[in-house]
């Protein structure tokens, strides 16, 4: 009897939230109308990932799909879905946290390239959205395909975008500090890559810069 009551309430809650979940996927993975272009930063990032795949002779579409998942939906959106208090001044009660965990898991399953085989012993939250996941998966794939097929950005478009949005508020010192931390962590690999690419002067300059900062 308790199981039946629990299942009934679970399905009722899902029905109440379903339109909001659908709207969330439509917002994050929209369908672009004719002559409508995707957001410039996402187009720039995804084209960069596609170019890297070509340069490295990676032809497995699952690899590129996973790269894009890890760079945007699974790194950025999942955090906001699971933790709305990161963005809004709201109190996340324990029961709300549990519900958001279910939605976040649905989101991750919809971005995944692997097929989920469900059975009677599968978690209830996965069984709950078993019918919707293939639909959401197709929405994610269509979003990635539309971005790939959109016209490539010109250097002027990228320059104008950053000039309009970031130059005034961009902290150059902070950016340089983060770049230095990365360079210091991977100094050997970077120097080797520069020397292999026949840029020994840059490899030497990198070593000099790291030495200066280390002694400071």
Number of C-alpha atoms within 10 A of each C-alpha: 6 7 8 9 9 11 14 12 12 14 12 12 12 16 11 10 12 14 10 12 15 12 12 14 15 15 10 13 17 16 16 14 8 6 7 9 13 19 9 15 12 15 21 16 14 21 18 12 17 19 13 13 17 11 9 9 9 14 11 9 12 13 13 18 20 14 16 20 19 13 14 14 18 18 12 12 15 19 15 16 18 20 17 16 13 11 9 9 8 10 10 14 8 9 9 11 16 13 14 19 17 17 19 20 16 21 23 17 20 22 23 18 15 9 10 12 7 11 9 7 7 11 10 13 15 17 14 16 16 16 10 13 22 14 11 20 18 13 20 24 15 16 18 19 12 16 21 15 10 15 11 13 12 9 8 8 12 14 10 10 13 13 12 10 10 10 11 9 7 12 10 10 9 10 10 11 11 12 11 17 12 12 18 18 10 11 17 13 11 18 21 14 14 17 15 11 9 11 13 15 12 14 19 13 12 19 17 12 13 16 12 10 10 9 6 6
